Amino acid sequence: MQQLTVNLDDRSYPIHIGSGLLGQVELLAPHIAGRQVCIVTDDTVAPLYLQRLCQTLADYAVVPVVLPTGEAFKNWSTLQQIFDALLAARHDRRTTLIALGGGVIGDMTGFAAACYQRGVDFIQIPTTLLSQVDSSVGGKTGINHPAGKNMIGAFYQPKAVLIDTDSLRTLPAREVSAGLAEIIKYGLIRDRQFLDWLEQHMPALRELEPALITEAIARSCAIKAEVVAADEREGGVRAILNLGHTFGHAIEAHQGYGNWLHGEAVGAGMAMALELSQRLGWLSEAEQQRGVTLIAAAGLPVTPPRGMLGEDFKRLMAVDKKVLDGQLRLVLLKQMGEAVVTADFDGQALHSMLAVAGR
């Protein structure tokens, strides 16, 4: 087992990474204050792992909440089911919520924990590659709005993150590729050596070779933990973690949540960010192609959906969370391994790129 720490002073917490962790109550018990536990999962993950986790927590009063699967259900009405269960079971302020599932479950469980009785503890047990390397770490929680992804939520840190790599064995290939998008992101924004390593090992990573995928998860979490510790509430450097996300979130909203997986939209969004960085003269054509080739090698789309035009992107990007005082800011690459968050770019270059999008 590997252990990392997200350093946030008195709110610091561990990230445990390894095989067979779901059965190790000693990793969970230090972070459960009372006897009441609410496990929130979905109807895809529940048949696979819910019973095992309930057995691990046999000494606690456990209430399971099984939600419908998918981004389309990341909304107020689904969130209400968590509150209904907590109130029906009379859970108090010492209850602990556990998110058992992918990013949708993690985001909603964290948001519910932030809201219930004005804040209770929660633990992340991510079961998809994407949630293991991204959404489970850093305390971003929330739900979607029809006008924009994750527009309603809170920064609220978990007490611990438990990454059991065994859960990846049941992951469809499409979900593996979606997770690899976020892993590639870390190399593009902050670690050229990691980028080299990913190029070398991508075929084995797609096959979930145990030692390599564990290393990729650990390196990704280490980069995210470092960035979150420096800027917890995304006032500055943390925004670089959104490479490709401004374009990607627009794709998700346009296509309907869940039709494109988050990682698929981020893959296409990163390809667009690479193209714009090249148009601005910050990357060479060879560097741009290198990034696009790696994204494609992960099994991800590298172009926007057909029929999604420049005006669609502009309309949906206008409500991006990085917009300040009406000015769009984008995460772009100054060079491979170095990202910047900026509104100081040639708008005509963006317009020209979007003019041919989706055609």
Secondary structure, DSSP 8 states (H G I E B T S, - for coil): -EEEEE--GGG-EEEEEESSGGG-HHHHGGG--SSEEEEEEETTTIIIIIHHHHHHTTTSEEEEEEE--SGGG-SHHHHHHHHHHHHHTT--TT-EEEEEESHHHHHHHHHHHHHGGG--EEEEEE-SHHIIIIITSS-EEEEEETTEEEEEEEE---S-EEEEGGGGGG--HHHHHHHHHHHHHHHHHH-HHHHHHHHHHHHHHHTT-HHHHHHHHHHHHHHHHHHHHH-TT-SSGGGGGGTTHHHHHHHHHHH-BTTB-HHHHHHHHHHHHHHHHHHTTSS-HHHHHHHHHHHHHTT---S--TT--HHHHHHHHTT-TT-BTTB--EEEEEETTEEEEES-S-HHHHHHHHHTTT-
